[in-house]
Amino acid sequence: MRLRIRAGISLRIAAAAVLVAFASLAIVGVGVWLVGGQAFMDLMLLHGETAEAAHAMFDDAVTRVLVLAAAVAIAVAVLLAGLLGEALGRPLREVGRAARRIAEGDYRARLPRRGSDELVSVADSFNQMAAALEEQEQMRREFIANAAHELRTPLTNLQGYLEALRDSVIRPDRQTFESLWEETDRLVRLSHSLDHLAEGDASGGAWRQVPVDLPALVDSAVHLARPASHAANLELSAEGPADLKAHTDPDRLAQILANLLNNAIRYTPVGGRITVRWEDRPADVLVSVTNSGDGIPAADLPHVFERFYRVEKSRDRGRGGAGIGLAIVRQLVESAGGRVGAESSGGLTRFWFTLPREARSAT
């Protein structure tokens, strides 16, 4: 392959150089024969030479010069073609080697930034692509490992209960069946969350944009979450302007609010409060869900929307979180052209998201 690349580039450059050389020699030759020939004949006749002798001398001299010039031009063209072909072939071979390393699974392959501006641009683009692939591969491995871990815990518990029931170690009473149901429900919720992530990836983020009465939709989401908040002895409220329209998909917006409210209910201590707010801004609509509690460490805030990321992992597992709900929120909001964020200070944690005010064409 290396020989083919080098030979192909060199031969093409050499052929182009030879053609240019021959064209230049042809132009010079025509000029010499048309202009210099008559001047040479007049000069020779002036010095006593015959016309035949002068013509023969001119043809012999011009022929030797043109043949010598052609030979030198071809030699120089081939030499320059080899040098230029090597100069162009070296970075191409480096790209080929790096591409093969990536194809074999080594995503750390990078190209050096050297050479002309064009070569540096190619190297930068290749390195950017390689870094993105490396990040995607790392995310894929973490996703598989975390998914396996989240599945392993309830499955291990189910296996332990079933073995104990089979061996008559425990009695099949109501408490046992409730424990089995809780573990099964956890698996079902995890499966649904993974389905939502897969559906979002496959859909390409297309939203059904329709005018939505935002206060009414938020009130509906709060109403659906109220039984769970009452069961957890939490105060749940909503506030914002009474008349506010947004262009969005009502079903996906309801899913965003449900995930944020479920997350707030799960991590708000008994007797705490949860507040949903919405506000009209010049460029977009802002919706936030704020809950009281221990808060989120500053080091964890940038990662809370990552898939399977959990703050205080033992606490999250005990409360049933799989670290997917907020990832779904980010996926849905960004597919609508909005932004998400999280803030935590002074015993309050606030998750917010924005939606464009104007309708966006589906992609």
VOLUMTOR-258747 format. One record per residue: x, y, z of N, C-alpha, C, O in turn. Coordinates in steps of 0.2 Angstrom, whole numbers, plus 2048, in hexadecimal, padded with zeros to 3 digits. Layout:
N
XYZXYZXYZXYZ...
END
This chain:
363
8047FA80080080080080480680080380B7FC80A80680480E80C80481180D7FE8128137FB8138087FA8178097F481280B7EF8138107EA80B8097EF80680B7EA8058137EB8048167E68048157F280381C7F38098207F08088257ED80F81E7F28158227F08168227E98178277E681581C7E581681C7DE8108207DB8118237D680A81F7DD8048237DA80582A7DA80582E7D580782D7E08088347E180E8367DC80E83B7D98148337DD81A8357DA8198347D281B8397CE81682F7CF81582E7C88108347C68118377C080B8367C980783B7C780A8427C78098457C280E8437CC8128497CC8178497C781884E7C481A8447C68208437C181C8447BA81F8487B68178417B88148427B28128497B181384C7AB80F84C7B680D8537B58138587B481385C7B08188567B881F85A7B78228597B082485E7AD8228537AD8248527A78208557A182385879D81A8557A281585879D81786079D8178637988178637A381986A7A382086B7A082087079D8258677A182B86879F82B86879782E86C79382786279482786278D82386878A82586A78581E86A78E81A87078B81F87678B81F87A78682387779082787D79082D87C78B82E88178782F87678A83487578483187677E83587977982B87477D82887577682787C77582887F76F82588077A82488777982B88B77782B88F77383088977B83788C77A83988A77383C88E76F83888377183A88176B83788476583A88676083088576582D88976083089076083189375A83189376583389A76583A89A76283C89F75E83E89576484589576184589475984989875684188F75784188E75083E89474C84089674783989774F83589C74B8398A374B83A8A674683C8A575183F8AB7528478AA75184A8AE74E84A8A67558518A57558548A274F8598A474D85089E74B85289B7458548A074085A8A073D8508A573F8528AA7398578AE73C85C8B07378588B074285D8B47448648B07448698B37428648AA74586A8A674586C8A573D8728A673C8678A47398698A473286C8AA72F8718AA72C8698B073186C8B672F8738B77318778BA72E8748B573887B8B673B8808B27378858B473687E8AC7368838A77328848A972B88A8A972987F8AC7288808AE7218858B47218898B571C8848B87268888BE72688F8BD7278948C07258918B772A8988B572C89A8B072689F8AD7278978B07218998AC71B8978A571B8998A17168938A271F89089B71F88B89B7198878A071888A89571688589471287E89271587E89171B87989371287289271587188B71786F88A71D87488671387387F71687787E71C87587A72087D88071C88287F72287F88272887F87F72E87C88872787988C72D87388873087288873686F88672B86988272D86B87C73186787A73687087872E87287273287587373987387073D87987973987B87B74087687C74587687B74A87188074286B88274686787C74986687C74F86687874486287274686686D74B86386B75086C86C74A87086874E87186B75587086875A87287275687387575C86C87576086C87376686787775D86087776085E87076285B86F76885F86B75E85D86476086186276685E85F76B86886376686B86176C86986577386886277886886B77286686F77885F86D77A85E86C78085A86C77685386977885486277B85086178085785E77885885777A85B85778185885478686085B78286385C78985F85F78E85E85C79385B86478C85686779085186279284F86279884E85F78D84985A78F84B85579484885379885285279385484D79785585079F85384D7A385885679F8588597A685185A7A98518597AF84D85D7A584685E7A78438587AA8408587AF8438527A684084C7A984484A7AF8408477B484A84A7AF84E8487B584C84C7BB84A8497C184C8537BA84A8577C08428567C28418567C883E8547BD8378537BE83684D7C283284C7C783A8477C18398417C483C8427CB83983F7D08428467CC8458477D384084B7D783E8497DD83D8507D48388547D88328507DA82F8517DF83084C7D582A8487D682B8437DC8278427E08318407DC83383C7E283383F7E883083D7ED8368457E98368497EF82F84B7F182D84A7F782B84E7EC8258507EE82084A7F081C84B7F48218457EC81D83F7EE81E83C7F581A83A7F882583C7F682683A7FD82483F80282183D80882484680182284B80681A84A80781884B80C81684880180F84780280D84180480884080881183C80381083580581183380C80D82F80F81683780F81783681681183781B80F83381F80E83D81A80883E81E80283A81D7FF8388218028388167FC8338157FE82C8187F982981A80482A81880582481B80482482380281F82680682A82680482B82D7FD82A82E7FA8288337F982E82A7F182D82A7EF82682A7EB82482D7F28228257F081B8247F281782A7ED81382C7F881882D7F98148337F58168397F381183C7F481C83A7EF81E83F7E881C83E7E581A8437E681C8387DF8198367DF8128387DA80F83A7E480E8367E48078377E480683F7E18018417E880A8437E880984A7E180A84D7DE8068517DD80F84A7D681084D7D280A84B7CD80884F7D28088457CE8028427D07FC8467CB7F88477D57FB8497D77F684D7D57F78557D67F28597D37FD8567D07FE85D7D58028617D38038677DA80585F7DF8098627DD8108617DF81385C7D88138657D581A8647DA81F8677D88258667E081D8697E582286B7E98258657ED8298667E882285F7ED82485A7EB82C8587E682E8587F182F8577F08368557F58388507FA83484F7F483D84C7F98408477FD8468497FA84A84D80384684880784C84A80585284680385284080585884980385E84680A86184380D86584680B85F83D81186283980F86283280B85F82F81486782E81386782780F86E82580F87282980C86E82080887481D8028758218008708257FF87A8207F887C8237F38768227EF8758267F387481B7EE86F8197EF86881D7EB86581F7F686681E7F78608217F68618297F385C82C7F786782C7F58688337EE8688347EB8658397EA86A82F7E386A82F7E086382F7DC8618337E385F82A7E185882A7E38548317DF8508337E98568337EB85383A7E685483F7E48508437E485B8407DF85D8457D985A8447D68588497D685983E7D085683D7D084F83F7CB84C8427D584B83D7D684483E7D78438467D383F8497DB8478497DB8478517D58488547D38458597D184D8527CA84E8557C68488547C28468587C684584E7C283F84D7C483A8517C08368547CA8398527CD8338567CB83485D7C98308617CC83B8607CA83C8677C283B8687C083886D7BE83D8637B783B8647B58348647B18328687B98308607B88298607BA8268667B78218697C08288697C282686F7BD8278757BC8238797BB82D8757B682F87A7AF82B8797AD82887E7AD8298737A78258727A881E8747A481B8777AE81C8737B08158757B081487C7AE80F87F7B38198807B38198877AC81A88A7AB81688F7A881E8877A181E88979D81788879981588C79F81488279C80E88179E8098867998058897A48088887A680388D7A38058947A18008977A380B8957A080D89C79980C89C7968098A179680D89678E80B89678D80489778980289B7918008947907F98947917F689B78E7F289E7977F989E7997F78A57937F98AA7927F58AE7917FF8A978C8028AE7857FE8AD7827FD8B27837FD8A777D7F98A677E7F28A97797F08AC7837EF8A87847E88AB7847E98B27817E48B67877EE8B57877EE8BC7807F08BF77E7ED8C477C7F48BC7757F68BE7717EF8BD76C7EE8C17727EB8B876E7E58B77707E08BD76C7DC8BF7777E08BE7797DA8C27767DB8CA7757D68CC7757E18CC7737E18D376C7DF8D476B7DA8D87677E18D07607DE8D17607D68CF75C7D38D37647D48CA7647CD8C87677C98CE7647C48CF76C7CB8D176F7C88D676A7C78DC76A7C28DF7677CD8DE7627CC8E375C7C88E275A7C48E675A7C88DB7547C38D97577BC8DA7537B88DC75D7BB8D875F7B48D87607B18DF75E7AC8E17627B68E37637B48EA75C7B28EE75B7AD8F17577B78EC7507B58EF74E7AF8EC74B7AB8F074E7AE8E674B7A88E374F7A18E574C79C8E67557A28E675979C8E975779A8F07567958F27567A08F475379F8FB74C79C8FB74B7988FF74879E8F674179C8F67427948F473E7908F67467938EF74678C8EC7497878F27467828F274D7898F67507858FB74D78690274F78390774778990274378A90874778E90D74578D91374B79290C74F79691174B79B91374B79D91974779E90F7427A491173B7A190F73A79D90A7367A491272F7A391072D7A790B72E7AD90B7287A59077257A99017207AD90471A7AD9027227B290871D7B790B71C7BD9077207BE9027187C29097177C890671D7CC90571E7CF9007217CD90B7277D190B72C7CE90572F7D290272C7C89057317C590072F7C78F97337C98F57287C68F77267C78F17267CF8EF7287D18EA7267D38F47277DA8F372E7DC8F172F7E08ED7327D88F573A7D98F373B7D78EC73F7DA8E87387D18EA7397CF8E37367D48DE7397D58D97307D78E072D7DC8DB7317E28DB7327E58D57347E48E07387EA8E073E7E98DB7407EE8D77417E48DC7477E28D77457E28D07487E48CC73F7DE8CF73D7DE8C873B7E58C573C7E68C07387E98CA7367EF8C773C7F48C673C7F88C17417F38C97477F68C874A7F48C174D7F98BD74A7EE8C074C7EC8B97487EF8B374A7F08AE7417EF8B573D7F18B073E7F98AE73E7FB8A973F7FD8B47418048B37478058AF74880A8AB74C8018B17528018AD7528008A67548038A274E7FB8A574C7F989E7497FF89A74B80089474480289D74080789A74580D89974581189474980F89E74E81489D75381389775481889375580D89675A80B89175680C88A75980E88575080A88A74C80B88474B81288274C81487C74A81688774981E88675082088375082487E75581E88575C82088375D81E87C75F82287775B81887A75C81587475781886F75981A86975181A87174C81D86C74F82486B74E82686575282886F75482E86E75A82E86975A83286575E82986A76482986576282785E76482A85975D82385E75A82085775682685475682684D75382A85774E82E85475283485174F83884D75883585375C83B85175A84285475C84785275584185975484785D74E84B85A74D85185C74A84885574584C85273F84D85773D84885B73D85385873785585D73185785973285A85372B85585B72585885972485F85C72285F86272486485872486B85A71D86D85A71A86E85471986E86071387186071287686571687686A70E87B86570D88086A70A87C87170687887070E87E87670C87A87D70B88088270E88588370587E88670488388C70988089170787B89570E88389271388189771188089E71287B8A170D8868A170B8858A870687F8A970787B8AE70287E8A46FD8788A47018718A470086D8A87068718A070A86B89F70E8698A670F8648A871186F8A971586E8AF71086C8B57128688B970A86F8B570686D8BA7048668BA7038638BF7038648B370185D8B37078588B57058538B870D85A8B47138568B67138568BE7158518C171285C8C171285C8C870C8588CB70D8558D07078588C87018548CA70284D8CA7018498CF70684B8C57078438C570D8428CA70D83C8CC7118468CC7168458D07148468D87188448DC70E8498D970D84B8DF70C8448E470E8458EA70883F8E27088398E670F8378E970F8358EF7148368E471A8348E671D8398EB7218378F071C8408EA71F8448EF71C8448F671F8458FB7158438F67118428FC71483C90071583C9067158378FC7178318FF71E83190372082E90872283690072983790272983D90772E83F90A72384090972284590D72684B90B72A84E90F72584D9057288539027238588FF71D8578FE72585F8FF7218648FD7238658F67288678F471E8658F171F8668EA71A86C8E871486C8E971D8708E471A8768E271C8788DB7228768D971887C8D871A87F8D17188868D17138888D371D88A8CD71B8918CD71E8948C67238928C471B8998C471D89C8BD7188A08BA7128A08BD7198A48B57148A88B270E8A38AF70F89E8AD7088A68B07028A28AE7018A18A76FE89C8A57048A58A37038A589B7098A489870D8AA89770B89F89671289E89371289888D71089288F71389A88771289588271A89388071E89788071A88D87E72188A87C71F88687671A88287672488587172488186C72887B86D72E87B86D72587586E72986F87072486986F71F86A86D72786387172485D87172185C87872585B87C71A85C87971785B88071985588371A85488971984F87F71B84988272284888572384688A72684B88172D84A88372F84F88973384E88D72B85588872C85A88E72985789472C85889A72485389472185089A72684B89C72684A8A272984789872E84389A73484689E7378438A373684C89B73C84F89E73A8518A573E8508AA7348548A67328568AD7318508B17328518B772E84B8AF72D8458B37348428B67348418BB7398428B17408408B37438448B97458428BE74284B8B87458508BC74184F8C37448508C873B84F8C373784E8C97388488CD7398488D37398428C973A83C8CC74183C8CF74283A8D574683F8CC74D8408CF74C8448D57508438DA74984A8D574884E8DB74584B8E174784B8E67408478DF73C8438E574183E8E874183D8EE74583B8E47498358E674E8388EB7508358F075183E8EA7578418ED7558468F275A8498F574F8488F374D84D8F874B84A8FF7478458FF74F84C90474D84990A74684A90D74384E90B74484691173D84691473C84D91774085091B73685091573585791873785C91373686291573B85A90E73E85F90973986290573386190573B86690073686A8FB7398698F473F8698F37358698EF7368698E873286F8E572C86F8E67368738E17328788DE7348788D67398778D472E8788D272F8798CB72E8808C97288828CA7328838C573188A8C373288A8BB7368868B872E88F8B872F8908B172F8978B072C89B8B473389A8AB7338A18AA7348A28A373789E89F7328A88A17328AA89A7398AF89973A8B389D73D8AD8947438B18937438B388B73F8B08877478B888A7478BB8837488B687E7458B687874D8B187F74F8AC87A74C8A587B74C8A187674A8A488174889D88274389D8887418A288B74189788A73D89589074189189474488C89274189389B7458908A074188C8A573C88F8A77428868A673E8828AB74487F8B074987C8AD74287F8B674787C8BB7438788C073D87A8C27468738C374486F8C97498708CE74F86E8CD7478738D474B8748DA7498708DF7438708E174E86C8E374C8688E975186A8EE75786B8ED74F8698F475386A8FA7578648FC75485E8F975C8648FF76085E90176785F90276986590376B85990277285A90377685D8FD77B8608FF77385E8F77778618F277B85C8EE77C8568F077E85E8E978385A8E578985E8E578A8648E478F85A8E679585D8E67978608E079585E8DA79B8658E079D8698DA7A08658D57A08668CF7A48608D77A885C8D37A48578CF7A58558C979E8568D17998518CE7948558C97918528C579385B8CA78E85F8C678F85E8BF78A85D8BB79585F8BC79685E8B57948578B27938578AC7938528B679384C8B478C8498B578A8438B378784C8B978184A8BB77C8488B57788438B677D84A8AF7798498A977C8438A577A8418A07828408A778583B8A47818348A577F8338AB7818308A077E8298A17818258A77878248A777D8238AB77F81F8B17838228B678681F8BB7848298B578882C8BB78482D8C177E82F8C078782B8C778382C8CD7878308D278D82F8D37848348D67878378DB7868338E27808318E378B8328E678A82E8EC7878278E97818268EB78B8238E678881D8E37848188E777F8168E57868188EE7838138F277C8168F47778128F477B81D8F57758208F677081F8F076A81D8F17738208EA76F8208E476C8198E37668188E17708148E476E80D8E376980B8E87648088E676980E8EE76480C8F375E80F8F175880D8F375E8158EE7578188EC7558168E57508198E37588128E275680F8DC7588138D67568118D075D8188D675F81B8D07648178CC7688148CF7638188C57688148C176C8198BD7718178B976B8208BE7708258BB76E8268B47728288B07688248B27668258AB76182B8AA76082E8A475D82C8AF7578318AE75A8388AC75783B8A775F83B8AF7628418AD7658418A67658468A276883B8A476B83A89D76583B89876683E89375F83889A75983989575784089575584288F75784389A75584B89A75A84F89675785289276084E89676585189276485088B76485488776384988976284788275C84A87F75C84D87A75684A88375084D88175085588074E85787B75385888575485F88475886287F75686687B75E85E87E76386087976085F87276186286D75C85A87175985886B75485D86975285E86375186186E74C86686C75086D86B74D87286A75786D86C75A87386B75B87787175D87D87175A87487775B87887D76187688176587287E76287888776887788B76587489276087689476A87189576886E89C76E8708A177387289E76D8708A77728728AC7708708B376A86F8B47748708B777386F8BE7778738C377D8758C17748758C877787A8CD7768778D47708748D577A8788D97798758E077D8798E57838798E477A87D8E977D8818EE7788828F47728838F277A8838FA7768868FF77088190176B88390377187A90076C8769027678758FC7628728FE7688788F67638788F17668758EB76C8778E97638718E776586E8E17608708DB75A86E8DC7638738D675E8758D17608728CA7668738C875C86F8C775D86C8C07588718BB7528728BD75B8738B67588788B17598758AA75E8728A97548788A675587689F75187C89B74D87F89E75387D89575088289174E87F88B75087A88874988388874688188174588787D74488C88074688687774688C87273E88F87273A88B87373E89587173789887173489786A72E89586A73889786573589685E73588F85C73A88B85F73188D85873188685573788485173988884D73A87F85274087C84E73D87784A73987284C74087784473E87283F74186B84174786B84373E86684074085F84274585D83E74585E83874B85984075085783C75084F83D75484C839
END
